[in-house]
Amino acid sequence: MFAWLETELKSMDADLAAPKTNEYGRADKAAEWALLARMYLNAGVYTGTNHYTDAITYSSKVINAGYAPVSDYRWLMRADNNLNSSEFIFTINYDGQKTQGYGGNYVF
């Protein structure tokens, strides 16, 4: 499973938008890199072989793409969080105009 997912993620690189250029809520290369970094960080558990160098490589790509924590944590919880382009890599869109429902209100 690890090898298959790694291959799939790497194969989509050419089709994804550059970091921070896609519309809000759509995955870009930074999302792919972040997933790969997480996989590689835990590869020792999944495969028995550590991939720490790969984890550093893909984490660095995300960091160098311009993602960084916002200065005030409360800004992450506002209705206009689509304007926060510095921290969000993976998003789930919730707004009163296009995405309506109660899914984001419950913790399971």
C-alpha positions in Angstrom: 0.0 0.0 0.0 2.8 2.4 0.9 4.6 1.9 -2.5 1.3 2.3 -4.4 0.3 5.5 -2.6 3.8 6.9 -3.0 3.7 6.2 -6.8 0.2 7.7 -7.1 1.1 10.9 -5.3 4.3 11.4 -7.3 2.6 10.8 -10.6 0.1 13.6 -10.0 2.8 16.2 -9.4 2.7 17.4 -13.0 -1.1 17.8 -13.0 -1.3 19.9 -9.7 -1.1 23.6 -9.6 1.9 25.3 -8.1 1.6 26.0 -4.3 -0.7 28.8 -3.4 -2.0 29.4 -7.0 -5.1 27.2 -7.0 -8.5 28.4 -5.8 -9.4 28.0 -2.2 -10.3 24.4 -1.3 -8.4 22.7 -4.2 -5.3 20.7 -3.6 -2.0 21.9 -5.0 1.5 20.6 -5.1 2.0 21.6 -1.4 -0.8 19.3 -0.4 0.9 16.4 -2.3 4.3 17.3 -0.7 2.8 17.4 2.8 1.2 14.0 2.4 4.4 12.5 1.1 6.3 14.1 4.0 3.9 12.5 6.5 4.2 9.2 4.8 7.9 9.3 4.8 8.1 10.4 8.4 6.1 7.2 9.4 7.6 4.9 6.7 9.5 2.9 9.4 6.2 1.9 10.9 4.6 1.1 7.5 7.4 -0.6 5.8 10.2 -1.3 8.3 12.5 1.1 6.5 13.0 4.7 7.6 12.7 7.5 5.0 13.7 10.5 7.1 15.7 12.1 4.4 12.7 12.0 2.1 10.5 13.4 4.9 13.0 16.3 5.3 13.0 16.9 1.5 9.3 17.1 1.1 8.8 19.1 4.4 11.3 21.6 3.1 9.4 22.0 -0.1 6.3 22.9 1.8 8.1 25.3 4.0 9.9 26.9 1.1 6.5 27.3 -0.8 5.6 30.1 1.7 3.4 28.3 4.2 3.8 29.5 7.8 1.7 29.8 10.9 -0.5 32.9 11.2 0.4 35.4 14.0 -3.0 35.2 15.7 -4.6 31.7 16.1 -8.1 33.2 16.3 -7.8 34.3 12.6 -8.0 30.6 11.7 -11.6 30.4 13.0 -13.1 33.3 11.2 -15.7 33.2 8.5 -13.3 34.7 6.0 -10.6 32.1 6.6 -10.3 31.7 2.8 -8.3 34.9 3.0 -5.6 33.2 5.1 -3.3 31.8 2.4 -0.3 31.5 4.6 -1.2 28.5 6.8 -3.9 26.4 5.2 -2.7 23.5 3.0 -5.6 21.1 3.4 -9.0 22.8 3.6 -12.6 21.8 3.9 -14.8 24.6 2.6 -17.7 25.8 4.8 -19.5 29.0 4.0 -23.1 30.2 3.9 -23.2 30.7 0.1 -21.8 27.6 -1.6 -21.3 24.9 1.1 -24.0 24.5 3.6 -24.5 21.8 6.1 -23.8 20.7 9.7 -20.7 18.5 9.0 -18.2 21.0 10.2 -20.0 21.6 13.4 -19.7 18.2 14.9 -16.7 16.4 16.4 -17.0 12.6 16.2 
